[in-house]
């Protein structure tokens, strides 16, 4: 019965984001855990990663610890990203862009469509933090390669829930792994 309930929850999240395969939804204890797992499962020393000044520590701290080369995209005083600067930041080693969809601090929503189109054009994977937006704004699986979310905000789940949505598991060659506690 518990297994059916979890699968049903996967189906509901998949429906919410127009995802075909509910098995591409994995549950975690929070958006923080989701983002940490993605960074530790994908990012390798020597990879080049781009993120933004608007990111939560759940993205920044694991990226700093990963050994990757990190560039940080800036924004104006209203929190609008300088998307035009993204083009100059790209290097041969650029593998990922980590980006928050919407900020609960500034209230701004990032222009995900243009960023994701740019990333696909360059063969770069986009990881999207939807902790503040899933359930309150339209979020679809076609906005990024990987979306991370929390359960206790706009989708009205209990505290201590979150997850990962993989848009296209065939194009991502990784296995999410979790070992030990992080303190």
DODRENMAR-326666 format. One record per atom (N, C-alpha, C): residue number from 1; residue in three letters; x, y, z. Coordinates in nm, 2 decimals. Atoms other than C-alpha are relative to their C-alpha. Layout:
REM residues N
    nr   rest       px       py       pz
   NUM    ala        X        Y        Z
...
This chain:
REM residues 183
    nr   rest       px       py       pz
     1    unk     0.08    -0.12     0.00
     1    unk     0.00     0.00     0.00
     1    unk     0.09     0.13     0.00
     2    unk    -0.09    -0.12     0.00
     2    unk     0.28     0.24     0.08
     2    unk     0.07     0.02    -0.13
     3    unk    -0.06    -0.01     0.13
     3    unk     0.45     0.16    -0.25
     3    unk    -0.09     0.06    -0.10
     4    unk     0.10    -0.06     0.10
     4    unk     0.13     0.24    -0.44
     4    unk    -0.02     0.15     0.03
     5    unk     0.01    -0.14    -0.03
     5    unk     0.10     0.57    -0.25
     5    unk     0.11     0.08    -0.05
     6    unk    -0.12    -0.07     0.05
     6    unk     0.45     0.67    -0.34
     6    unk    -0.01     0.01    -0.15
     7    unk     0.01    -0.01     0.14
     7    unk     0.39     0.58    -0.70
     7    unk    -0.11     0.10    -0.05
     8    unk     0.11    -0.09     0.03
     8    unk     0.06     0.77    -0.70
     8    unk     0.06     0.15     0.01
     9    unk    -0.05    -0.14    -0.02
     9    unk     0.25     1.08    -0.57
     9    unk     0.09     0.03    -0.12
    10    unk    -0.09    -0.03     0.12
    10    unk     0.51     1.04    -0.85
    10    unk    -0.09     0.03    -0.12
    11    unk     0.09    -0.03     0.11
    11    unk     0.22     1.03    -1.10
    11    unk    -0.06     0.14     0.01
    12    unk     0.06    -0.14    -0.01
    12    unk     0.07     1.35    -0.96
    12    unk     0.11     0.11    -0.03
    13    unk    -0.11    -0.09     0.03
    13    unk     0.41     1.53    -0.97
    13    unk     0.02     0.00    -0.16
    14    unk    -0.02     0.01     0.14
    14    unk     0.46     1.40    -1.33
    14    unk    -0.11     0.08    -0.08
    15    unk     0.11    -0.07     0.07
    15    unk     0.11     1.53    -1.43
    15    unk     0.02     0.15     0.02
    16    unk    -0.01    -0.15    -0.02
    16    unk     0.18     1.87    -1.27
    16    unk     0.10     0.06    -0.09
    17    unk    -0.10    -0.06     0.08
    17    unk     0.49     1.92    -1.48
    17    unk     0.00    -0.06    -0.15
    18    unk     0.02     0.05     0.14
    18    unk     0.37     1.74    -1.80
    18    unk     0.12    -0.10    -0.03
    19    unk    -0.11     0.10     0.01
    19    unk     0.63     1.46    -1.75
    19    unk    -0.07    -0.13    -0.04
    20    unk     0.06     0.12     0.05
    20    unk     0.55     1.14    -1.94
    20    unk     0.03    -0.12     0.09
    21    unk    -0.04     0.12    -0.08
    21    unk     0.73     0.89    -1.71
    21    unk     0.01     0.03     0.15
    22    unk    -0.01    -0.03    -0.14
    22    unk     0.65     0.91    -1.34
    22    unk     0.12    -0.06     0.07
    23    unk    -0.12     0.05    -0.06
    23    unk     0.96     0.70    -1.27
    23    unk     0.12     0.09    -0.01
    24    unk    -0.10    -0.11     0.01
    24    unk     1.16     1.01    -1.36
    24    unk    -0.01     0.10     0.11
    25    unk     0.01    -0.08    -0.12
    25    unk     1.05     1.16    -1.03
    25    unk     0.06    -0.08     0.12
    26    unk    -0.06     0.06    -0.11
    26    unk     1.26     1.08    -0.73
    26    unk    -0.03     0.09     0.12
    27    unk     0.02    -0.08    -0.11
    27    unk     1.17     1.18    -0.38
    27    unk     0.12     0.01     0.10
    28    unk    -0.11    -0.03    -0.10
    28    unk     1.41     1.33    -0.12
    28    unk    -0.06     0.06     0.12
    29    unk     0.05    -0.07    -0.12
    29    unk     1.38     1.50     0.21
    29    unk    -0.01     0.15    -0.01
    30    unk     0.01    -0.14     0.02
    30    unk     1.40     1.85     0.07
    30    unk     0.07     0.04    -0.13
    31    unk    -0.07    -0.05     0.12
    31    unk     1.51     2.07    -0.22
    31    unk     0.15     0.01     0.02
    32    unk    -0.14     0.00    -0.04
    32    unk     1.84     2.11    -0.04
    32    unk     0.07    -0.14    -0.03
    33    unk    -0.05     0.13     0.02
    33    unk     1.90     1.74    -0.04
    33    unk     0.00    -0.04    -0.15
    34    unk     0.01     0.02     0.15
    34    unk     1.79     1.72    -0.41
    34    unk     0.12     0.06    -0.07
    35    unk    -0.10    -0.07     0.07
    35    unk     2.03     1.98    -0.52
    35    unk     0.14    -0.05     0.04
    36    unk    -0.13     0.06    -0.04
    36    unk     2.32     1.84    -0.31
    36    unk     0.02    -0.14    -0.07
    37    unk    -0.02     0.13     0.07
    37    unk     2.26     1.49    -0.46
    37    unk     0.03     0.02    -0.15
    38    unk    -0.03    -0.02     0.15
    38    unk     2.26     1.63    -0.82
    38    unk     0.14     0.05    -0.01
    39    unk    -0.14    -0.04     0.01
    39    unk     2.58     1.82    -0.76
    39    unk     0.10    -0.11     0.02
    40    unk    -0.09     0.10    -0.03
    40    unk     2.75     1.53    -0.60
    40    unk     0.00    -0.12    -0.10
    41    unk     0.01     0.10     0.10
    41    unk     2.63     1.29    -0.87
    41    unk     0.05     0.04    -0.13
    42    unk    -0.03    -0.05     0.13
    42    unk     2.71     1.50    -1.17
    42    unk     0.13     0.07    -0.01
    43    unk    -0.12    -0.09     0.01
    43    unk     2.98     1.76    -1.11
    43    unk     0.13    -0.06     0.04
    44    unk    -0.13     0.05    -0.02
    44    unk     3.34     1.65    -1.13
    44    unk     0.10     0.11     0.01
    45    unk    -0.11    -0.10     0.01
    45    unk     3.66     1.83    -1.06
    45    unk     0.05     0.02    -0.14
    46    unk    -0.04    -0.04     0.13
    46    unk     3.77     2.01    -1.37
    46    unk    -0.12     0.04    -0.09
    47    unk     0.12    -0.05     0.08
    47    unk     3.41     2.06    -1.50
    47    unk    -0.01     0.15     0.03
    48    unk     0.03    -0.14    -0.01
    48    unk     3.32     2.42    -1.56
    48    unk    -0.16     0.01     0.02
    49    unk     0.14    -0.02    -0.04
    49    unk     2.98     2.52    -1.40
    49    unk    -0.03     0.15     0.01
    50    unk     0.04    -0.14    -0.01
    50    unk     2.79     2.84    -1.43
    50    unk    -0.12     0.00     0.10
    51    unk     0.11    -0.02    -0.08
    51    unk     2.55     2.96    -1.16
    51    unk    -0.02     0.15     0.02
    52    unk     0.03    -0.14    -0.01
    52    unk     2.42     3.29    -1.04
    52    unk     0.01     0.06     0.14
    53    unk    -0.01    -0.06    -0.13
    53    unk     2.45     3.54    -0.76
    53    unk    -0.13    -0.02     0.08
    54    unk     0.13     0.02    -0.07
    54    unk     2.08     3.46    -0.67
    54    unk    -0.02    -0.13     0.06
    55    unk     0.02     0.14    -0.05
    55    unk     2.14     3.10    -0.57
    55    unk     0.00    -0.02     0.15
    56    unk     0.00     0.04    -0.14
    56    unk     2.07     2.94    -0.24
    56    unk     0.12    -0.08     0.03
    57    unk    -0.12     0.08    -0.04
    57    unk     2.35     2.78    -0.04
    57    unk    -0.01    -0.15    -0.03
    58    unk     0.02     0.14     0.03
    58    unk     2.20     2.44    -0.12
    58    unk     0.06    -0.03    -0.14
    59    unk    -0.07     0.01     0.13
    59    unk     2.35     2.50    -0.47
    59    unk     0.15     0.04     0.02
    60    unk    -0.13    -0.06    -0.01
    60    unk     2.65     2.72    -0.39
    60    unk     0.10    -0.09     0.08
    61    unk    -0.10     0.07    -0.08
    61    unk     2.81     2.52    -0.11
    61    unk     0.05    -0.13    -0.06
    62    unk    -0.06     0.12     0.06
    62    unk     2.82     2.18    -0.28
    62    unk     0.08     0.03    -0.13
    63    unk    -0.09    -0.04     0.12
    63    unk     2.95     2.35    -0.60
    63    unk     0.14     0.04     0.04
    64    unk    -0.13    -0.04    -0.05
    64    unk     3.23     2.51    -0.40
    64    unk     0.08    -0.12     0.04
    65    unk    -0.07     0.12    -0.05
    65    unk     3.31     2.17    -0.25
    65    unk     0.03    -0.10    -0.11
    66    unk    -0.02     0.10     0.10
    66    unk     3.30     1.98    -0.58
    66    unk     0.13     0.00    -0.07
    67    unk    -0.13     0.00     0.07
    67    unk     3.63     2.09    -0.72
    67    unk    -0.02     0.05    -0.14
    68    unk     0.02    -0.05     0.13
    68    unk     3.47     2.24    -1.03
    68    unk     0.05     0.14    -0.01
    69    unk    -0.03    -0.14     0.02
    69    unk     3.56     2.57    -1.19
    69    unk    -0.13     0.07    -0.01
    70    unk     0.13    -0.06    -0.02
    70    unk     3.28     2.80    -1.11
    70    unk     0.00     0.15    -0.05
    71    unk     0.02    -0.14     0.04
    71    unk     3.16     3.12    -1.28
    71    unk    -0.14     0.04     0.05
    72    unk     0.13    -0.05    -0.06
    72    unk     2.88     3.33    -1.13
    72    unk    -0.05     0.12    -0.08
    73    unk     0.07    -0.10     0.08
    73    unk     2.64     3.52    -1.34
    73    unk    -0.06     0.11     0.09
    74    unk     0.05    -0.11    -0.08
    74    unk     2.55     3.86    -1.20
    74    unk    -0.14     0.05    -0.04
    75    unk     0.14    -0.05     0.03
    75    unk     2.22     4.05    -1.19
    75    unk     0.00     0.15     0.03
    76    unk     0.02    -0.14    -0.03
    76    unk     2.10     4.41    -1.17
    76    unk    -0.06     0.02     0.14
    77    unk     0.05    -0.03    -0.14
    77    unk     1.97     4.58    -0.86
    77    unk    -0.14    -0.05     0.02
    78    unk     0.14     0.05    -0.02
    78    unk     1.62     4.44    -0.92
    78    unk     0.00    -0.16    -0.01
    79    unk    -0.01     0.14     0.00
    79    unk     1.75     4.08    -0.94
    79    unk    -0.01    -0.06    -0.14
    80    unk     0.01     0.06     0.13
    80    unk     1.73     4.04    -1.32
    80    unk     0.14    -0.04    -0.05
    81    unk    -0.13     0.06     0.04
    81    unk     2.01     3.82    -1.45
    81    unk     0.05     0.07    -0.13
    82    unk    -0.06    -0.05     0.12
    82    unk     2.25     3.96    -1.71
    82    unk     0.02    -0.12    -0.09
    83    unk    -0.01     0.12     0.09
    83    unk     2.17     3.67    -1.95
    83    unk     0.09     0.02    -0.11
    84    unk    -0.09    -0.02     0.12
    84    unk     2.37     3.83    -2.23
    84    unk     0.14    -0.03     0.04
    85    unk    -0.13     0.04    -0.05
    85    unk     2.68     3.77    -2.01
    85    unk     0.03    -0.15     0.00
    86    unk    -0.02     0.14    -0.01
    86    unk     2.62     3.40    -2.01
    86    unk     0.08    -0.05    -0.12
    87    unk    -0.07     0.05     0.12
    87    unk     2.75     3.36    -2.37
    87    unk     0.15     0.01     0.02
    88    unk    -0.14    -0.02    -0.02
    88    unk     3.09     3.50    -2.27
    88    unk     0.06    -0.10     0.11
    89    unk    -0.04     0.09    -0.11
    89    unk     3.11     3.26    -1.97
    89    unk     0.03    -0.14    -0.05
    90    unk    -0.01     0.14     0.05
    90    unk     3.09     2.94    -2.18
    90    unk     0.15    -0.03    -0.04
    91    unk    -0.13     0.05     0.04
    91    unk     3.41     2.74    -2.21
    91    unk    -0.02    -0.14    -0.05
    92    unk     0.01     0.14     0.04
    92    unk     3.49     2.40    -2.36
    92    unk    -0.04    -0.10     0.11
    93    unk     0.03     0.08    -0.11
    93    unk     3.46     2.25    -2.02
    93    unk    -0.13     0.02     0.07
    94    unk     0.13    -0.04    -0.06
    94    unk     3.12     2.40    -1.94
    94    unk    -0.09    -0.12    -0.01
    95    unk     0.09     0.12     0.00
    95    unk     2.89     2.11    -1.84
    95    unk    -0.14     0.03     0.05
    96    unk     0.13    -0.02    -0.07
    96    unk     2.61     2.26    -1.63
    96    unk    -0.02     0.15     0.03
    97    unk     0.05    -0.13    -0.05
    97    unk     2.42     2.57    -1.55
    97    unk    -0.10    -0.03     0.11
    98    unk     0.09     0.01    -0.12
    98    unk     2.25     2.58    -1.20
    98    unk    -0.06     0.13     0.02
    99    unk     0.07    -0.12     0.00
    99    unk     1.98     2.83    -1.18
    99    unk    -0.13    -0.01     0.09
   100    unk     0.13     0.00    -0.07
   100    unk     1.69     2.92    -0.95
   100    unk    -0.11     0.06    -0.09
   101    unk     0.11    -0.04     0.08
   101    unk     1.36     2.96    -1.12
   101    unk    -0.06     0.13     0.05
   102    unk     0.06    -0.12    -0.06
   102    unk     1.22     3.22    -0.88
   102    unk     0.05     0.03     0.13
   103    unk    -0.06    -0.04    -0.13
   103    unk     1.35     3.41    -0.58
   103    unk    -0.11     0.04     0.10
   104    unk     0.09    -0.04    -0.11
   104    unk     1.15     3.43    -0.26
   104    unk     0.06     0.13     0.07
   105    unk    -0.06    -0.12    -0.07
   105    unk     1.39     3.71    -0.15
   105    unk    -0.04     0.13    -0.09
   106    unk     0.03    -0.12     0.08
   106    unk     1.35     3.95    -0.45
   106    unk    -0.13    -0.01    -0.08
   107    unk     0.12     0.01     0.07
   107    unk     1.04     3.81    -0.61
   107    unk     0.01    -0.01    -0.15
   108    unk    -0.01     0.01     0.15
   108    unk     1.19     3.79    -0.96
   108    unk     0.00    -0.15    -0.05
   109    unk     0.01     0.13     0.07
   109    unk     1.14     3.50    -1.20
   109    unk     0.10     0.01    -0.12
   110    unk    -0.10     0.00     0.11
   110    unk     1.43     3.41    -1.43
   110    unk    -0.06    -0.04    -0.13
   111    unk     0.05     0.03     0.14
   111    unk     1.38     3.39    -1.81
   111    unk     0.06    -0.14    -0.04
   112    unk    -0.05     0.14     0.01
   112    unk     1.42     3.01    -1.81
   112    unk     0.00    -0.04    -0.15
   113    unk     0.01     0.05     0.13
   113    unk     1.30     2.96    -2.17
   113    unk     0.13     0.04    -0.09
   114    unk    -0.12    -0.05     0.08
   114    unk     1.59     3.17    -2.33
   114    unk     0.12    -0.07     0.05
   115    unk    -0.12     0.06    -0.06
   115    unk     1.84     3.02    -2.09
   115    unk     0.01    -0.15    -0.04
   116    unk     0.01     0.14     0.03
   116    unk     1.73     2.66    -2.15
   116    unk     0.03    -0.02    -0.15
   117    unk    -0.03     0.01     0.14
   117    unk     1.73     2.71    -2.53
   117    unk     0.15     0.02    -0.03
   118    unk    -0.14    -0.03     0.02
   118    unk     2.08     2.86    -2.51
   118    unk     0.08    -0.12     0.05
   119    unk    -0.07     0.12    -0.06
   119    unk     2.20     2.56    -2.29
   119    unk    -0.01    -0.12    -0.10
   120    unk     0.01     0.11     0.10
   120    unk     2.06     2.31    -2.54
   120    unk     0.08     0.02    -0.12
   121    unk    -0.08    -0.04     0.12
   121    unk     2.22     2.49    -2.83
   121    unk     0.15    -0.03     0.02
   122    unk    -0.15     0.02    -0.03
   122    unk     2.56     2.46    -2.65
   122    unk     0.03    -0.14     0.06
   123    unk    -0.02     0.14    -0.06
   123    unk     2.51     2.10    -2.52
   123    unk     0.03     0.00     0.15
   124    unk    -0.02    -0.02    -0.14
   124    unk     2.51     2.22    -2.16
   124    unk    -0.13    -0.04     0.07
   125    unk     0.12     0.04    -0.08
   125    unk     2.27     2.07    -1.90
   125    unk    -0.04     0.11     0.10
   126    unk     0.06    -0.10    -0.09
   126    unk     2.04     2.31    -1.71
   126    unk    -0.06    -0.07     0.12
   127    unk     0.06     0.05    -0.13
   127    unk     1.96     2.22    -1.34
   127    unk    -0.08     0.12     0.06
   128    unk     0.08    -0.11    -0.04
   128    unk     1.67     2.43    -1.22
   128    unk    -0.05    -0.03     0.14
   129    unk     0.06     0.00    -0.14
   129    unk     1.58     2.50    -0.85
   129    unk    -0.14     0.06    -0.01
   130    unk     0.14    -0.05     0.00
   130    unk     1.20     2.52    -0.84
   130    unk    -0.06     0.00     0.14
   131    unk     0.05     0.01    -0.14
   131    unk     1.17     2.52    -0.46
   131    unk    -0.10     0.11     0.02
   132    unk     0.09    -0.11    -0.03
   132    unk     0.99     2.86    -0.47
   132    unk    -0.12     0.00    -0.10
   133    unk     0.10    -0.02     0.11
   133    unk     0.78     2.81    -0.79
   133    unk    -0.09    -0.12    -0.03
   134    unk     0.08     0.11     0.04
   134    unk     0.66     2.45    -0.83
   134    unk    -0.13     0.00     0.08
   135    unk     0.13     0.00    -0.07
   135    unk     0.29     2.46    -0.75
   135    unk    -0.06     0.14     0.00
   136    unk     0.05    -0.14     0.00
   136    unk     0.26     2.84    -0.76
   136    unk     0.01     0.07    -0.14
   137    unk    -0.02    -0.04     0.13
   137    unk     0.38     2.91    -1.11
   137    unk     0.00    -0.12    -0.10
   138    unk    -0.01     0.11     0.10
   138    unk     0.36     2.71    -1.43
   138    unk     0.14    -0.05    -0.01
   139    unk    -0.13     0.06     0.01
   139    unk     0.66     2.47    -1.42
   139    unk    -0.03    -0.13    -0.08
   140    unk     0.01     0.13     0.08
   140    unk     0.70     2.20    -1.68
   140    unk     0.14    -0.06    -0.01
   141    unk    -0.13     0.08     0.01
   141    unk     0.96     1.93    -1.73
   141    unk     0.08     0.05    -0.12
   142    unk    -0.08    -0.05     0.12
   142    unk     1.06     2.10    -2.06
   142    unk     0.07     0.14     0.03
   143    unk    -0.07    -0.13    -0.04
   143    unk     1.21     2.40    -1.87
   143    unk     0.14    -0.02     0.03
   144    unk    -0.14     0.03    -0.04
   144    unk     1.53     2.22    -1.78
   144    unk     0.02    -0.15    -0.01
   145    unk    -0.03     0.14     0.01
   145    unk     1.71     1.89    -1.79
   145    unk    -0.03    -0.07     0.14
   146    unk     0.03     0.05    -0.14
   146    unk     1.67     1.85    -1.41
   146    unk    -0.06     0.11     0.08
   147    unk     0.07    -0.10    -0.08
   147    unk     1.43     2.02    -1.18
   147    unk     0.00    -0.05     0.14
   148    unk     0.00     0.04    -0.14
   148    unk     1.46     2.01    -0.80
   148    unk    -0.11     0.08     0.07
   149    unk     0.11    -0.07    -0.06
   149    unk     1.17     2.10    -0.57
   149    unk    -0.01    -0.04     0.15
   150    unk     0.03     0.03    -0.14
   150    unk     1.05     2.11    -0.21
   150    unk    -0.15    -0.04     0.00
   151    unk     0.14     0.04    -0.01
   151    unk     0.72     1.95    -0.10
   151    unk    -0.08     0.09     0.09
   152    unk     0.08    -0.07    -0.10
   152    unk     0.62     2.18     0.19
   152    unk    -0.05     0.14    -0.04
   153    unk     0.05    -0.14     0.04
   153    unk     0.56     2.51    -0.01
   153    unk    -0.12    -0.01    -0.08
   154    unk     0.12    -0.01     0.08
   154    unk     0.32     2.55    -0.29
   154    unk    -0.07    -0.13    -0.05
   155    unk     0.08     0.12     0.03
   155    unk     0.24     2.19    -0.35
   155    unk    -0.06    -0.07     0.12
   156    unk     0.07     0.03    -0.13
   156    unk     0.13     2.16     0.01
   156    unk     0.03    -0.14     0.05
   157    unk    -0.04     0.13    -0.06
   157    unk     0.32     1.85     0.10
   157    unk     0.05     0.02     0.14
   158    unk    -0.05    -0.02    -0.14
   158    unk     0.46     1.78     0.45
   158    unk     0.14     0.05     0.00
   159    unk    -0.14    -0.04    -0.03
   159    unk     0.78     1.93     0.59
   159    unk     0.08    -0.13    -0.02
   160    unk    -0.09     0.11     0.01
   160    unk     1.08     1.71     0.51
   160    unk    -0.03    -0.08    -0.13
   161    unk     0.02     0.06     0.13
   161    unk     0.98     1.63     0.15
   161    unk     0.05     0.09    -0.11
   162    unk    -0.05    -0.07     0.11
   162    unk     1.12     1.73    -0.18
   162    unk     0.02    -0.10    -0.11
   163    unk    -0.03     0.10     0.10
   163    unk     1.24     1.57    -0.50
   163    unk     0.07     0.06    -0.12
   164    unk    -0.07    -0.03     0.12
   164    unk     1.41     1.56    -0.83
   164    unk    -0.08    -0.05    -0.12
   165    unk     0.07     0.04     0.13
   165    unk     1.25     1.55    -1.18
   165    unk     0.10     0.00    -0.11
   166    unk    -0.09     0.02     0.11
   166    unk     1.46     1.42    -1.46
   166    unk    -0.08     0.01    -0.13
   167    unk     0.07    -0.02     0.12
   167    unk     1.34     1.56    -1.79
   167    unk     0.02    -0.12    -0.10
   168    unk    -0.03     0.10     0.10
   168    unk     1.52     1.31    -2.02
   168    unk     0.11    -0.09     0.06
   169    unk    -0.10     0.08    -0.07
   169    unk     1.69     1.03    -1.83
   169    unk     0.10    -0.06    -0.10
   170    unk    -0.09     0.06     0.10
   170    unk     1.84     0.89    -2.15
   170    unk     0.12     0.09    -0.03
   171    unk    -0.11    -0.09     0.04
   171    unk     2.06     1.20    -2.21
   171    unk     0.09     0.02     0.12
   172    unk    -0.08    -0.02    -0.12
   172    unk     2.19     1.20    -1.85
   172    unk     0.06    -0.13     0.04
   173    unk    -0.07     0.12    -0.03
   173    unk     2.45     0.94    -1.77
   173    unk     0.05     0.01     0.15
   174    unk    -0.04    -0.01    -0.13
   174    unk     2.46     0.94    -1.39
   174    unk    -0.09    -0.09     0.09
   175    unk     0.08     0.08    -0.09
   175    unk     2.34     0.75    -1.09
   175    unk     0.00     0.09     0.13
   176    unk     0.00    -0.08    -0.12
   176    unk     2.22     0.95    -0.79
   176    unk     0.04    -0.09     0.12
   177    unk    -0.05     0.08    -0.12
   177    unk     2.40     0.83    -0.48
   177    unk     0.00     0.08     0.12
   178    unk     0.00    -0.07    -0.13
   178    unk     2.38     0.92    -0.12
   178    unk     0.08    -0.09     0.10
   179    unk    -0.08     0.07    -0.10
   179    unk     2.63     0.83     0.14
   179    unk     0.02     0.08     0.12
   180    unk    -0.02    -0.07    -0.12
   180    unk     2.66     0.92     0.50
   180    unk    -0.07     0.13     0.03
   181    unk     0.06    -0.13    -0.03
   181    unk     2.55     1.24     0.67
   181    unk     0.10     0.11    -0.04
   182    unk    -0.09    -0.11     0.03
   182    unk     2.68     1.58     0.59
   182    unk     0.01     0.09     0.12
   183    unk     0.00    -0.08    -0.12
   183    unk     2.64     1.72     0.94
   183    unk    -0.10     0.11    -0.01
